[in-house]
Amino acid sequence: MTPHRQAGAMRARAMRLLLLLALCAPMAVLAPAVATAAASDKPGAHAVASAHPLATQAGLEVLAAGGNAFDAAVAVSAAIAVVEPTGSGIGGGGFWLLHRQRDGMQTFVDGRETAPGKASATMYLGADGKAVDKRSRDGALAAAIPGEPAALDHIARTYGRLPLARSLAPAIRYARDGFACDAKLAEAFAQHWRRLSPAAQATFAVAGGPPPAGALLRQPDLATTIERLATQGRDGFYQGDTAQRLLAGVQQDGGIWAADDLRGYRVIERAPITLRFGDYRIVTAPPPSAGGVTIGEVLNQLGLLGFNGQGITATHQLIEAMRRAFRDRAAYLGDPDFVPVPTASLLSADYARGLVASINPARATPSASLPPAPAFPEGTHTTHLSVLDADGNRVAATLSINLPFGSGYMPAGTGVFLNDEMDDFAASETASNAYGLIGSKANLVAPNKRPLSTMTPTFVEGPRGLLVLGTPGGSRIVTMVLLGLLDWMQGGDVAHVVALPRFHHQYLPDVVEYEANAFSAEQREALAAMGHVLKPVNRAYGNLQAVSWNPRTGVVDAASDPRGVGEARVVRPAR
């Protein structure tokens, strides 16, 4: 039997054993076993890393007021929605990975958007049966029901120490009093100005056009919307005046939202995925995120391959493992409340052996020679925050509205950019979305369904202590988090982790995309000789935010990706 046929047979076997196989991740050779003798179970300092200095300051302000990491995550999430409207917002959703130190509780708060009740699998198809791409990307019809407001209320009530209103106070202040438009945001406004709705343009316009760097941006309608959430909880968004304004705008401009869609939105708490790799324990995102399963598949393959992180052989192994994991991501993953997701099988040692059997140690495997599967992309303009408090509680949260400024649509009187996460569904099994890649049956549109995502907030624990990390970047999120955690395991500090040059392979297109300085000329030549097709990325991508804590030394550290404008700060409370 050829390696490709053998791999296919193993894959079929794994699928027949769906949900019956236990997770059995192999152990990789990375470092000798080290006993972790903690000097303390509390770091005694707190740290916040986010994509904007004002959002980081909001988290620190709430921690100084007596809040815990969960309150701080609420504060940062809301503040970043105000000051970085390209990446997230209360008109969008996200995933919050939580760890409570006193009892070891870990949970994954799923605040992902849901399709409206009137949504259908054919809603973005034209009369000819082909997808009309703008319908799922621009305007009111592109918007799914937001989940972030409900998630912020849920986290504050269930896990926080402070009232929701205290944690939302910085965001309200930034929206009402204004903040200076940074150069990156000004560039985004200039690029996307024409697709913004009249209410959005009226909110941000300076001299009738997009705001320049340095302009003071005030958002009074958004301040009022967040104030209602602060004083009334989730009902202040999903019912009452805000809900009426949202519905009036959406319905007037071609959307299909109904009052029941807003009232019926529910946050879901899910069990995180837990992986083992060498001496490290990785806690990460379960479906409807594809991130945890994809990372788990890669690590399982690397363990069987004896990955040591060194040289061209290790790079080749990483690329080939990425190729196979991304193939499965497209084929099998979706909203677990709507489709059976074979998580246990995909993460089993038996399944990993089948994947590894098809890897040629000296040559790249053409993606076309693997069993066919659609590829799944998503918007790259997302955001991430990492928080650790002095008691050891922590949060990794990745939030999104999909494309820059989401759908570009703002219902009048709300100040809320609505997401265009409906484009993260597959419009059909053959139609492409904003990034030119086709969809999958598991991720077709259905009423109240959550679109597949790659947002991957992650904790890593082991001999070096704790790492809290995540990033925006669409389908590249997985490989950025993967490269970051591998770098951490091999000795990199958080500053190195967030700045590390990146490369990426996602099965289709069959190319290795790489940042400048990711490979030397000699490495590029060696990879090309093995059959890899290399494609340089002309701009930096991602915006990784990381916090670390070494219990043995007591050192807390944090870093914000130098590619962005964010800030990471560590504060040791006065004794």
Backbone torsions as a table, in degrees:
resi	resn	phi	psi	omega
1	MET	NA	133.0	179.3
2	THR	-69.4	158.9	178.5
3	PRO	-57.1	-38.8	-178.5
4	HIS	-67.7	-41.9	178.4
5	ARG	-68.2	-38.1	177.5
6	GLN	-61.4	-43.0	178.4
7	ALA	-62.2	-40.8	179.0
8	GLY	-63.8	-38.8	178.9
9	ALA	-66.2	-41.7	177.9
10	MET	-64.1	-37.8	179.3
11	ARG	-63.9	-44.5	179.4
12	ALA	-62.3	-41.0	179.1
13	ARG	-61.9	-42.7	179.7
14	ALA	-61.3	-41.7	-179.7
15	MET	-66.5	-34.0	178.0
16	ARG	-68.3	-25.7	178.9
17	LEU	-91.7	18.7	-176.8
18	LEU	-44.1	124.2	176.0
19	LEU	68.5	2.9	-179.9
20	LEU	-102.3	-13.0	-178.3
21	LEU	-93.1	135.3	178.6
22	ALA	-82.4	151.1	176.3
23	LEU	-64.8	126.3	-178.8
24	CYS	-144.3	70.6	-177.2
25	ALA	-70.5	134.2	-179.4
26	PRO	-72.3	162.6	-179.8
27	MET	-97.1	125.2	-179.8
28	ALA	-94.4	157.1	177.3
29	VAL	-89.0	96.9	178.9
30	LEU	-118.1	-42.8	-176.8
31	ALA	-159.8	154.4	176.4
32	PRO	-64.1	153.0	179.8
33	ALA	-60.4	135.7	180.0
34	VAL	-129.0	128.2	176.0
35	ALA	-75.4	130.6	-179.9
36	THR	-93.1	103.0	179.2
37	ALA	-100.4	99.0	-175.1
38	ALA	-73.9	128.5	173.8
39	ALA	-71.4	-27.6	-179.2
40	SER	-157.4	151.1	176.1
41	ASP	-94.1	9.0	176.8
42	LYS	-131.8	133.5	-178.0
43	PRO	-71.7	-23.9	179.7
44	GLY	73.6	0.7	176.5
45	ALA	-141.3	160.4	175.1
46	HIS	-123.6	156.9	-175.3
47	ALA	-144.1	144.9	177.3
48	VAL	-136.6	132.4	173.1
49	ALA	-129.5	126.3	179.9
50	SER	-147.6	176.3	-173.6
51	ALA	-82.2	1.1	179.7
52	HIS	-151.2	136.0	-179.5
53	PRO	-56.0	-37.7	-179.5
54	LEU	-67.9	-33.4	177.0
55	ALA	-69.7	-42.1	175.7
56	THR	-59.8	-43.1	178.5
57	GLN	-62.1	-36.7	177.7
58	ALA	-61.0	-42.4	178.1
59	GLY	-64.9	-43.0	179.2
60	LEU	-65.6	-36.6	178.4
61	GLU	-61.4	-43.4	-178.4
62	VAL	-71.4	-36.2	175.0
63	LEU	-63.9	-41.0	179.0
64	ALA	-65.4	-25.4	179.1
65	ALA	-83.7	4.0	178.1
66	GLY	102.9	4.5	178.8
67	GLY	-76.4	164.9	176.0
68	ASN	-103.3	-173.1	-177.5
69	ALA	-60.7	-30.5	-178.2
70	PHE	-72.9	-41.1	173.3
71	ASP	-61.1	-43.6	-178.8
72	ALA	-63.1	-38.8	178.8
73	ALA	-64.0	-37.5	175.2
74	VAL	-62.3	-46.0	-178.5
75	ALA	-62.7	-45.3	-179.7
76	VAL	-66.2	-42.1	-179.7
77	SER	-59.2	-45.6	-179.5
78	ALA	-70.3	-40.1	-178.7
79	ALA	-67.0	-41.6	-179.7
80	ILE	-66.0	-27.8	175.6
81	ALA	-64.0	-28.4	-179.9
82	VAL	-84.2	-45.2	-169.2
83	VAL	-96.2	-10.9	176.7
84	GLU	-132.3	66.0	-174.0
85	PRO	-69.0	-7.5	175.2
86	THR	-71.8	-29.0	-168.1
87	GLY	-106.8	-28.1	-176.9
88	SER	-157.3	-175.9	178.9
89	GLY	165.3	166.1	179.5
90	ILE	-73.5	-4.0	170.6
91	GLY	-91.2	11.9	-179.7
92	GLY	-126.8	-144.0	-177.4
93	GLY	-158.9	-170.6	179.9
94	GLY	175.6	-175.8	178.7
95	PHE	-124.7	134.3	178.3
96	TRP	-121.8	117.3	177.2
97	LEU	-97.1	121.5	-171.8
98	LEU	-118.1	141.1	170.3
99	HIS	-130.8	125.4	176.1
100	ARG	-104.3	119.3	-168.9
101	GLN	-69.7	-35.0	-171.2
102	ARG	-64.9	-28.8	-179.7
103	ASP	-129.6	5.0	178.4
104	GLY	74.5	8.0	-179.9
105	MET	-60.2	133.9	175.0
106	GLN	-133.5	133.7	-178.7
107	THR	-147.1	159.3	-179.1
108	PHE	-118.3	111.2	-178.4
109	VAL	-89.4	113.0	-177.1
110	ASP	-93.8	101.7	174.9
111	GLY	-110.1	33.3	179.1
112	ARG	-68.5	148.0	178.6
113	GLU	-66.1	159.6	177.4
114	THR	-124.3	151.0	177.2
115	ALA	-68.1	143.6	176.3
116	PRO	-60.4	158.2	-178.4
117	GLY	-62.4	-23.9	179.4
118	LYS	-91.9	5.5	-178.9
119	ALA	-68.4	151.4	178.3
120	SER	-143.9	161.8	-176.8
121	ALA	-66.8	-16.8	-177.2
122	THR	-110.8	10.9	-170.6
123	MET	-67.6	-19.2	-180.0
124	TYR	-108.1	17.2	178.7
125	LEU	-100.9	143.4	175.7
126	GLY	-83.7	-178.2	-179.1
127	ALA	-61.0	-26.0	-179.7
128	ASP	-86.1	3.8	179.1
129	GLY	82.8	2.7	179.3
130	LYS	-98.6	150.4	-178.3
131	ALA	-68.3	136.5	172.6
132	VAL	-99.7	97.2	-164.5
133	ASP	-59.5	-38.1	-176.1
134	LYS	-64.3	-25.0	180.0
135	ARG	-61.6	-33.4	-177.4
136	SER	-96.1	3.7	-175.7
137	ARG	-122.3	-35.4	-173.8
138	ASP	-121.7	134.5	173.6
139	GLY	89.9	-179.3	-169.8
140	ALA	-63.6	-32.4	-178.0
141	LEU	-68.5	-20.0	-177.7
142	ALA	-80.2	-10.7	-169.9
143	ALA	-89.0	129.2	168.4
144	ALA	-88.0	169.4	-178.4
145	ILE	-73.0	122.4	-176.0
146	PRO	-61.8	146.1	177.8
147	GLY	-114.9	-16.5	-173.8
148	GLU	-62.7	-44.2	-179.7
149	PRO	-57.9	-43.6	179.7
150	ALA	-65.1	-38.4	-179.4
151	ALA	-66.4	-41.6	179.0
152	LEU	-62.4	-43.1	177.7
153	ASP	-62.8	-43.3	-178.5
154	HIS	-63.9	-46.0	-178.5
155	ILE	-64.5	-43.4	179.9
156	ALA	-62.8	-45.8	-177.5
157	ARG	-69.7	-38.1	-171.1
158	THR	-87.9	-34.2	-170.7
159	TYR	-127.1	-15.6	-175.1
160	GLY	-83.0	167.7	175.1
161	ARG	-101.1	-26.0	-172.6
162	LEU	-104.4	157.8	172.9
163	PRO	-61.5	149.3	178.2
164	LEU	-54.6	-39.0	-177.6
165	ALA	-59.5	-36.4	179.2
166	ARG	-67.4	-39.8	-178.7
167	SER	-72.3	-27.1	179.7
168	LEU	-88.4	-7.1	-176.0
169	ALA	-57.7	-43.6	178.8
170	PRO	-61.3	-41.6	179.9
171	ALA	-62.0	-42.6	178.4
172	ILE	-61.9	-41.8	-180.0
173	ARG	-64.3	-44.0	179.6
174	TYR	-63.5	-38.2	-179.0
175	ALA	-70.5	-41.1	-175.4
176	ARG	-79.0	-44.2	-176.1
177	ASP	-85.8	-23.7	178.4
178	GLY	97.1	166.3	177.8
179	PHE	-148.9	160.1	-177.8
180	ALA	-78.9	129.0	177.7
181	CYS	-68.9	121.6	178.7
182	ASP	-81.8	167.9	-174.4
183	ALA	-63.4	-36.7	-179.6
184	LYS	-66.4	-41.6	178.5
185	LEU	-68.7	-40.0	178.5
186	ALA	-60.8	-40.4	177.8
187	GLU	-62.8	-40.7	179.3
188	ALA	-65.7	-42.1	176.9
189	PHE	-59.6	-44.5	-179.0
190	ALA	-62.3	-39.2	-177.2
191	GLN	-72.0	-35.2	-171.7
192	HIS	-110.1	7.3	-172.2
193	TRP	-54.4	-42.9	-174.4
194	ARG	-66.0	-24.5	-179.6
195	ARG	-91.2	-2.0	177.8
196	LEU	-79.6	143.0	-178.3
197	SER	-71.2	164.1	-179.2
198	PRO	-55.2	-41.9	-180.0
199	ALA	-65.1	-36.7	178.9
200	ALA	-67.8	-44.3	178.8
201	GLN	-63.2	-40.0	-179.9
202	ALA	-64.5	-32.2	-179.4
203	THR	-68.5	-39.8	-169.9
204	PHE	-109.2	-9.2	-172.6
205	ALA	-60.9	140.4	170.9
206	VAL	-124.6	120.0	-177.3
207	ALA	55.0	36.5	174.9
208	GLY	81.1	4.3	-178.5
209	GLY	-139.5	-172.2	-178.5
210	PRO	-62.7	144.9	-176.7
211	PRO	-71.0	139.8	176.3
212	PRO	-83.8	166.2	174.3
213	ALA	-57.7	136.6	179.8
214	GLY	94.6	-14.4	179.6
215	ALA	-65.8	143.9	176.3
216	LEU	-82.8	118.4	-177.3
217	LEU	-103.3	112.4	175.9
218	ARG	-107.3	142.8	-179.1
219	GLN	-133.3	73.6	-174.2
220	PRO	-62.7	-38.0	179.1
221	ASP	-64.6	-40.4	178.1
222	LEU	-65.8	-39.1	177.0
223	ALA	-57.9	-43.8	179.6
224	THR	-64.9	-40.8	178.9
225	THR	-62.3	-44.2	179.8
226	ILE	-69.8	-32.9	176.0
227	GLU	-61.9	-40.4	177.3
228	ARG	-63.1	-40.7	176.3
229	LEU	-63.0	-40.6	-178.2
230	ALA	-64.3	-40.4	-174.8
231	THR	-89.7	-26.9	-175.0
232	GLN	-112.5	-2.2	-175.4
233	GLY	69.9	-158.0	-175.7
234	ARG	-56.9	-31.5	180.0
235	ASP	-63.0	-23.5	177.9
236	GLY	-70.9	-11.9	176.0
237	PHE	-110.7	-46.0	-171.8
238	TYR	-87.6	-6.7	174.6
239	GLN	-140.2	175.1	175.5
240	GLY	75.5	-154.6	-171.0
241	ASP	-63.0	-43.1	179.7
242	THR	-61.5	-46.1	-179.9
243	ALA	-61.0	-41.5	179.9
244	GLN	-62.5	-41.1	179.2
245	ARG	-67.6	-41.2	177.5
246	LEU	-60.3	-48.5	-178.0
247	LEU	-65.4	-41.9	-179.2
248	ALA	-60.5	-44.4	-179.7
249	GLY	-66.7	-48.8	-177.5
250	VAL	-61.2	-47.6	-177.3
251	GLN	-67.9	-35.1	179.0
252	GLN	-66.8	-31.0	-172.9
253	ASP	-109.7	30.2	168.3
254	GLY	96.1	3.2	178.7
255	GLY	-84.1	175.1	-174.2
256	ILE	-125.7	20.9	177.3
257	TRP	-66.1	150.9	173.2
258	ALA	-131.5	160.2	-179.2
259	ALA	-57.6	-36.6	179.5
260	ASP	-64.2	-30.4	178.4
261	ASP	-62.9	-43.7	179.5
262	LEU	-70.1	-49.9	-179.1
263	ARG	-61.1	-33.1	-173.9
264	GLY	-86.7	-3.7	-178.4
265	TYR	-64.0	135.8	-180.0
266	ARG	-132.2	135.7	169.8
267	VAL	-74.9	142.9	178.1
268	ILE	-120.7	129.4	170.9
269	GLU	-94.2	130.2	-177.3
270	ARG	-124.5	155.6	174.7
271	ALA	-73.8	128.4	176.9
272	PRO	-65.1	161.8	170.2
273	ILE	-83.7	133.2	176.9
274	THR	-116.0	125.9	-177.8
275	LEU	-119.1	155.7	173.3
276	ARG	-122.3	134.2	176.9
277	PHE	-144.7	113.1	-173.2
278	GLY	57.5	-128.7	-179.4
279	ASP	-91.9	13.4	-172.4
280	TYR	-112.9	146.1	175.3
281	ARG	-112.1	127.7	-176.7
282	ILE	-117.5	122.5	177.8
283	VAL	-110.3	124.1	-169.9
284	THR	-150.6	-170.7	-165.5
285	ALA	-83.7	131.0	174.9
286	PRO	-90.6	170.9	171.7
287	PRO	-56.8	142.1	17.5
288	PRO	-81.2	11.4	166.0
289	SER	-83.2	137.6	173.6
290	ALA	-87.6	-6.7	-170.0
291	GLY	-64.5	-48.9	-175.9
292	GLY	-64.0	-43.8	179.2
293	VAL	-63.8	-42.7	-178.1
294	THR	-65.2	-45.3	176.6
295	ILE	-61.5	-42.2	179.2
296	GLY	-60.1	-42.7	178.0
297	GLU	-62.5	-42.5	179.2
298	VAL	-62.4	-47.9	-177.7
299	LEU	-63.9	-39.4	178.2
300	ASN	-60.6	-42.3	177.7
301	GLN	-65.4	-43.7	-179.2
302	LEU	-62.1	-36.8	177.6
303	GLY	-62.2	-42.8	178.8
304	LEU	-69.4	-28.5	-179.1
305	LEU	-83.3	-4.8	-178.4
306	GLY	70.6	35.0	-177.2
307	PHE	-56.2	131.1	177.7
308	ASN	-123.1	2.9	175.7
309	GLY	77.8	5.3	-173.1
310	GLN	-114.8	132.2	168.5
311	GLY	79.5	-178.5	-177.8
312	ILE	-64.3	-34.5	179.0
313	THR	-59.1	-44.6	179.6
314	ALA	-64.9	-41.2	178.5
315	THR	-62.7	-43.8	176.9
316	HIS	-59.8	-44.3	179.0
317	GLN	-61.1	-43.3	179.2
318	LEU	-60.8	-47.2	-178.3
319	ILE	-61.8	-45.3	-178.3
320	GLU	-66.9	-36.5	176.5
321	ALA	-67.8	-40.3	175.8
322	MET	-59.2	-46.1	-177.7
323	ARG	-53.5	-47.6	-175.4
324	ARG	-74.2	-38.3	179.5
325	ALA	-66.8	-39.8	179.0
326	PHE	-68.9	-30.8	174.4
327	ARG	-60.2	-45.5	-178.7
328	ASP	-70.0	-34.0	177.1
329	ARG	-54.7	-44.3	-179.2
330	ALA	-73.4	-34.4	-172.0
331	ALA	-78.5	-35.3	-165.6
332	TYR	-120.3	-13.2	-168.4
333	LEU	-100.7	145.0	178.5
334	GLY	-171.2	-162.7	178.3
335	ASP	-70.4	116.6	-176.1
336	PRO	-67.0	-13.1	176.2
337	ASP	-82.7	-5.8	-177.7
338	PHE	-123.9	-29.2	-178.5
339	VAL	-132.8	146.9	175.8
340	PRO	-71.0	119.9	-179.8
341	VAL	-105.0	117.4	-174.0
342	PRO	-80.5	57.6	-174.3
343	THR	-57.8	-49.5	-176.6
344	ALA	-61.2	-41.6	-179.5
345	SER	-67.3	-44.6	-178.0
346	LEU	-64.2	-27.0	-178.5
347	LEU	-99.4	10.6	-178.1
348	SER	-83.4	154.2	177.0
349	ALA	-64.2	-37.0	-180.0
350	ASP	-61.3	-43.9	179.6
351	TYR	-66.0	-41.1	178.5
352	ALA	-60.1	-38.4	178.7
353	ARG	-62.0	-36.9	177.0
354	GLY	-65.2	-38.9	178.3
355	LEU	-67.2	-45.4	-177.6
356	VAL	-63.9	-30.3	-179.1
357	ALA	-60.0	-24.4	-177.9
358	SER	-93.3	1.2	-178.6
359	ILE	-88.5	120.6	173.1
360	ASN	-84.3	121.4	-175.5
361	PRO	-66.4	-12.9	-175.8
362	ALA	-117.8	-8.1	-174.3
363	ARG	-138.0	147.0	172.7
364	ALA	-68.9	142.7	176.1
365	THR	-91.3	119.3	175.1
366	PRO	-59.0	130.0	-179.2
367	SER	-58.1	-31.7	-179.3
368	ALA	-64.6	-20.0	-179.4
369	SER	-83.8	-12.1	175.4
370	LEU	-83.6	160.7	176.3
371	PRO	-53.7	133.6	-173.4
372	PRO	-66.9	146.3	174.2
373	ALA	-157.6	149.0	175.1
374	PRO	-70.1	157.7	174.9
375	ALA	-101.4	149.6	-175.4
376	PHE	-124.1	113.1	174.5
377	PRO	-101.8	175.2	171.6
378	GLU	-158.0	171.0	-176.9
379	GLY	-61.7	146.3	-176.9
380	THR	-94.9	-11.8	-175.3
381	HIS	-91.5	83.3	-178.4
382	THR	-122.6	-177.3	175.3
383	THR	-145.9	161.2	179.5
384	HIS	-140.5	150.6	174.6
385	LEU	-138.9	145.3	176.3
386	SER	-128.3	133.4	-175.9
387	VAL	-135.9	137.5	171.9
388	LEU	-134.4	130.4	177.5
389	ASP	-103.1	174.2	-173.4
390	ALA	-66.5	-17.8	177.9
391	ASP	-90.3	-6.2	-179.7
392	GLY	97.5	-2.4	172.8
393	ASN	-66.0	148.1	-177.8
394	ARG	-150.3	155.9	179.2
395	VAL	-140.3	133.8	165.8
396	ALA	-118.6	123.6	-175.5
397	ALA	-134.9	132.9	176.2
398	THR	-121.7	127.3	-170.7
399	LEU	-127.1	155.4	-175.7
400	SER	-157.5	155.7	161.6
401	ILE	-124.6	11.9	175.9
402	ASN	84.0	-112.4	-178.3
403	LEU	-69.0	164.6	178.7
404	PRO	-54.4	128.2	-175.6
405	PHE	62.9	22.2	178.5
406	GLY	59.3	-128.4	179.3
407	SER	-77.3	-8.0	-174.0
408	GLY	77.8	-0.5	-173.6
409	TYR	-101.6	130.4	177.9
410	MET	-125.9	111.9	174.7
411	PRO	-59.7	133.5	-176.4
412	ALA	-56.0	137.8	175.9
413	GLY	82.8	3.2	-177.9
414	THR	-109.8	-30.9	-173.4
415	GLY	70.9	9.4	-172.4
416	VAL	-103.1	117.3	167.5
417	PHE	-72.7	124.0	175.8
418	LEU	-84.8	143.7	179.3
419	ASN	-65.4	165.7	165.8
420	ASP	-123.5	47.4	-179.2
421	GLU	-70.1	-11.6	174.8
422	MET	-62.1	-22.1	176.4
423	ASP	-73.4	-13.1	175.7
424	ASP	-81.1	-11.9	167.6
425	PHE	-77.2	163.6	170.0
426	ALA	-85.5	122.8	177.6
427	ALA	-66.9	-30.7	172.9
428	SER	-160.8	179.3	179.6
429	GLU	-78.4	-6.8	179.8
430	THR	-123.3	-14.5	-176.6
431	ALA	-76.7	148.7	177.7
432	SER	-98.6	158.2	175.9
433	ASN	-105.2	-155.5	-170.5
434	ALA	-61.0	-18.7	-176.2
435	TYR	-111.2	15.7	169.5
436	GLY	77.9	12.3	-179.2
437	LEU	-113.1	148.7	-172.1
438	ILE	-83.7	163.1	-173.7
439	GLY	-94.3	-169.6	-178.8
440	SER	-138.9	154.8	-177.5
441	LYS	-60.7	-37.7	-178.4
442	ALA	-64.8	-17.8	-175.2
443	ASN	-117.5	24.8	176.0
444	LEU	-69.8	153.9	178.7
445	VAL	-62.6	138.6	172.8
446	ALA	-153.6	149.9	-179.2
447	PRO	-55.6	134.6	175.0
448	ASN	66.1	9.6	-179.7
449	LYS	-84.8	152.0	177.1
450	ARG	-100.1	131.3	179.5
451	PRO	-70.4	147.8	176.7
452	LEU	-60.6	145.1	-178.5
453	SER	-136.3	162.7	172.1
454	THR	-113.6	5.4	178.6
455	MET	-57.2	128.4	-168.2
456	THR	-135.2	66.3	172.5
457	PRO	-62.4	136.8	-167.5
458	THR	-145.0	143.3	168.1
459	PHE	-113.0	141.1	174.1
460	VAL	-126.4	129.0	-178.7
461	GLU	-129.9	137.9	179.9
462	GLY	175.7	-154.9	-175.3
463	PRO	-56.6	-28.5	-178.9
464	ARG	-91.1	2.8	-179.1
465	GLY	101.6	-137.7	-172.7
466	LEU	-117.9	139.0	171.2
467	LEU	-126.8	130.7	176.0
468	VAL	-115.9	120.2	-173.8
469	LEU	-151.5	167.1	176.4
470	GLY	171.6	171.9	-175.2
471	THR	-161.0	157.1	162.7
472	PRO	-80.4	176.6	175.3
473	GLY	137.7	14.4	177.9
474	GLY	60.6	-136.9	-177.7
475	SER	-64.4	-18.7	179.1
476	ARG	-78.1	-9.5	179.1
477	ILE	-53.8	-47.3	-176.1
478	VAL	-57.5	-48.5	-176.3
479	THR	-71.8	-31.4	175.7
480	MET	-66.0	-46.6	177.7
481	VAL	-63.2	-42.1	179.4
482	LEU	-60.5	-50.6	179.4
483	LEU	-62.7	-36.6	179.2
484	GLY	-65.2	-45.9	-177.8
485	LEU	-71.2	-33.5	175.6
486	LEU	-65.7	-40.0	178.1
487	ASP	-63.0	-41.1	177.6
488	TRP	-61.8	-45.6	-179.8
489	MET	-62.0	-29.1	-177.4
490	GLN	-95.6	11.7	170.0
491	GLY	112.9	-4.8	179.7
492	GLY	-70.0	140.9	174.2
493	ASP	-84.2	176.0	-173.0
494	VAL	-64.9	-32.4	177.4
495	ALA	-63.6	-38.3	178.4
496	HIS	-70.6	-40.5	-179.5
497	VAL	-58.2	-46.5	-174.9
498	VAL	-76.7	-23.8	-176.8
499	ALA	-95.4	-11.0	-175.0
500	LEU	-52.4	128.3	174.4
501	PRO	-60.4	146.2	-167.0
502	ARG	-119.1	152.7	169.6
503	PHE	-139.3	163.6	-167.2
504	HIS	-155.5	137.0	169.2
505	HIS	-137.6	135.0	-175.5
506	GLN	-130.8	32.7	177.9
507	TYR	78.1	-62.8	174.2
508	LEU	-131.5	135.5	-4.0
509	PRO	-66.8	155.7	-172.8
510	ASP	-82.7	66.8	179.3
511	VAL	-140.6	153.8	171.5
512	VAL	-99.6	109.4	176.0
513	GLU	-86.0	140.3	-177.6
514	TYR	-146.6	145.1	174.3
515	GLU	-76.4	158.6	172.9
516	ALA	-55.3	138.1	178.5
517	ASN	76.9	1.2	176.2
518	ALA	-68.7	-35.4	178.8
519	PHE	-130.0	143.0	171.6
520	SER	-76.8	168.5	177.4
521	ALA	-59.0	-40.0	179.1
522	GLU	-65.1	-39.8	178.6
523	GLN	-66.2	-41.8	178.0
524	ARG	-61.1	-42.3	179.9
525	GLU	-64.1	-41.6	-179.1
526	ALA	-67.6	-41.7	179.3
527	LEU	-66.1	-41.1	177.7
528	ALA	-62.2	-37.9	179.2
529	ALA	-65.1	-25.5	177.3
530	MET	-83.8	-4.5	177.6
531	GLY	102.1	4.3	178.0
532	HIS	-77.3	136.9	175.6
533	VAL	-95.4	119.1	-174.5
534	LEU	-104.7	139.0	-180.0
535	LYS	-135.4	113.6	178.6
536	PRO	-69.2	143.0	174.1
537	VAL	-95.5	123.6	-171.4
538	ASN	-75.8	-9.8	177.9
539	ARG	-136.4	155.7	176.8
540	ALA	-66.8	148.1	178.2
541	TYR	-133.4	157.0	-179.5
542	GLY	88.8	167.8	179.3
543	ASN	-158.6	68.7	-170.7
544	LEU	-74.0	137.3	178.7
545	GLN	-122.7	128.1	-173.7
546	ALA	-138.7	145.9	174.6
547	VAL	-132.1	140.9	177.7
548	SER	-132.2	157.6	177.2
549	TRP	-148.9	126.6	175.5
550	ASN	-105.7	105.2	-176.6
551	PRO	-62.8	-26.1	-178.7
552	ARG	-72.8	-37.7	-179.2
553	THR	-99.0	-17.3	-177.0
554	GLY	80.1	5.1	-176.0
555	VAL	-80.5	126.6	172.3
556	VAL	-109.6	134.7	-178.7
557	ASP	-139.4	159.5	179.7
558	ALA	-152.4	152.4	179.8
559	ALA	-151.2	145.0	176.7
560	SER	-115.9	139.5	-175.5
561	ASP	-54.0	126.1	178.8
562	PRO	-67.5	-10.7	178.0
563	ARG	-73.0	-19.7	-176.8
564	GLY	-109.1	-164.1	179.9
565	VAL	-113.1	16.5	-174.2
566	GLY	-75.2	-177.9	-178.0
567	GLU	-145.9	140.3	173.4
568	ALA	-120.5	134.3	-178.7
569	ARG	-138.7	143.2	175.6
570	VAL	-118.0	131.2	-179.3
571	VAL	-129.6	126.5	174.5
572	ARG	-100.1	114.6	-177.2
573	PRO	-58.3	146.8	177.5
574	ALA	-65.6	138.5	179.5
575	ARG	-89.9	NA	NA
